[in-house]
Amino acid sequence: MKNILTKLIFIIGLGAMLSGCATSTLWTNTNDLATGDKTETVTREKTIDSDEIIALGQDKNSGRVLIFGKKYLIHLHETSSEEIQKLTNAKFSNPFYINNAIEVISKDDTELKYVQADFSLQYKVTNELEKGKMKKLGFMCDEASCAKNLELTGDIYSLTDKAQIHRPSKQLAKSLPFKLKQQTSNIRYKTSSQAEGVVKAVGLTPLALLLDVVTLPIQIMFLTNN
């Protein structure tokens, strides 16, 4: 009788463990496969649209910088806003310039909202005092010019969706063209002797993730209400 009870408790405990997160269990099993199976991440970029930066503004409520295009508005995140504000507050005699076209990239496979842009901002200095000022802002300078690589992040919106936002009256002396791109990443599996296990895991993952997504909003609702 004692042995039967022990086995029953073991089975109940095992069932509780197996009823946990399906996705986590699935990929744990996959990671236990023998070495020899290789994976590689394939990243692709697709140009969605193009636009021109014509003005800079600032959100009165948050203080964050707004980048206005003809079709899109980019609401910079706090750190990126501070980077731009340092440059606009410094009040240099010459305008900044950019040699290469700007690429604004979204790395979200499903939604176009969070974007980032990396580009080199350059400036032609007029004297040593100005050069010293640029160096304090993190620019690298040679005899006649200074440059700094900016890494900006923000949220992008269509101006048709934000019709209540008006462009600033002062615009850039020269508009800056940019390309809007979306980046997607896919995992490619190179199968070997354990090919069956890998392919099975890949096939089951979407269903497991779907179950997790359906459950998650209910969990959040209870946490919020309590």
N, C-alpha and C positions, 0 to 999 in steps of 0.2 A: 504493500500500500504506500509506503514511504517513497519507494522508487517511482511509483506512478505520479504522486504529487510533485516530486522533483522534476520529472519530465514535463508535466503540465506547466509548471512555473517557467521552465526554460522556453517552452514553445510560445507562451504569452509574451515573455520578454523579447524574444526574437521577432515576433510580429510587430511589437511596438517600435523596434529599431528599424524595421523595413518600411514602416509607414511614414518615415521622415521625408526629407526633400528628395524627390525623384531625380532631379538633375544632378545633385551632388553625388549620389550613389552611382549613377550611371558613369560619370566621368572618373570617379575613383577606380571603378573596375577597369576602365579603359587605360588608365595610367599604369595598371599592374601588368600590362602586356609585356612580353619579352622584348628586349632591345632588338632593333632591326627595322621596326616600323618608324618611318620618318614623316614629319609634317612640315609644311612650309606655309607661310602667310603670303597670300597674293593680294597686293594693294592696287586698286585702279582709281583713276581720277576721271571725272566726266565734267566738261564745261557745260553749265546750265544756262548761264546768261552773261551779259556784260553790262557795265554801267560806268559812270564817271563821278568821281567825288567832286562836288562843286562848293561845299561849304562845311564849316564846323560850327557846332553849337554846344549848349550845355543844358542839361536837365535841371530845372530850378529846384526840384524836390530832393533829388539824390546827389546833385553835383556832378553826375557822370557826363562824360563827353558824348556828343551825338555827331556822327559822321553822315552827312547828307549826300546822297547820290541823286540822280534824276528819277530813278525808279525805286531805290532802296534806302532804308535808314538803318545804320548800325549803331546800336546802343552799347558803347564800350563798357567793359567791366571795370571795377574800381581801380585796380592796379594799373591797367592800361590808360584809364582816364587821367590818373595822376602823372603818368609819363608824358602825355600830350600837354597837360596843363603846365608842367615845368617849362616846356618849350614855348608855349604861347605867352607865358608870364615873363619870359626872359627878354622879349622885345629886341630882336636883332634887326640890324639895318637892311640886310638882304633877305630875300625869300629862300626857303628851303627848296630842294629839288630832288627828284627821284629819276634815276636813269632807266630802270627797267619797269615793265608793266607790273602792277600789283596783282597778286592772286589772293583772293579771299576764299578760304577753303572750309567746308563743313565736313567733319569726320563722322557724322551720324548717318547710319545706313537708312534710317526710317524717317527722319524729320530734318528739315532744313531750318535750323534756328541758331545753335551755337556755332560760331565761326572764328577762325583765327587767320592772321595775316602776318607774314614775316617779310620784311623788306629793308633795304638800306636807305636811310635818310641822309642826305648830303647837304653841305653848306659851304659857300665860298667866303672865306674870312677877309676882312678889310684891314685888320691890324692885329698886333700881338695881344692887346687887351681883350679883343673879341675871341681870339683863339684860346686864351686862358679861361674865358667864360664857357666856351664849348667843352673844354676838357673837364671842367667841374660837373658838367651834365653827362659825362660818360662818353664823349665823342673821341675818336682817334683822329689826330690831325697830322698833316704833313705841312709843307711850306705854304700852300695856298688854299687848302680846303680841309674840311673835317667830315667824318662820316660815322654813323652809328646804326647798328642793326636793331630795328624795332620788332618786338614780338607782341602783337596786340590781339586781344580776344574780346568778343562781345556777342550780342544777340542781334540777328538781322531780321528786319521786317519789310514788307512791301509798303510803300508809301500810300498805296490805295487802301490798305488796311488801317493806316494811321492818318486819316485825312484831316484830323483835328490838329495835327502838328504842322506848323508853318515853317518854311525854310527861313534861316536868318537873312536879314537884308544885305549884310556884307558877305560876299562870296570870294572864293579863292581867285587870285589873279589868273591862274591857269588851272583848268580842271585836270584831275588825275584819273586816267582810265584804269579800270580793274576788271578782272574776270572772276566770276562767281563759279566755284567748282565744288563738286561733292565727291568725297573720297570714301570708297568702300573697301573692306578687307574680308577676304575669304580664306579659310584654312583648307589647304589641299593635302590629301593623304597619299603617301607613297606606300603601298601595301607590300607586305612580305609574307612570311609563313603564317602570320597572325591576321591576315587580311579579313577573315570572316568576322572576328571580334570588332575590328575597327569600323568596318562598314555598318555593322549592326548598331553600334553606338551612335554613329552619325545619323542614321535613319531614325532613331528613337528620340534624339535630342529635341526637335521642334515640338513634339507632343508633350514631353516632360516640361519644357519651358512654358508652354501654353497653360498647363495646369498650375504652375507657379504664379503666372501673371494673373490668372483668374482669382486665385486665393489671396493675393497680396492686398488689393484694395479693401477687402473685408477686414484684414488684420490692421491696416492703417486706420480705418474708421473706428474700430474699437479702441485703439490707442488714443485717438483724438478725443473721443467722447468721454473716456475715463480720465 
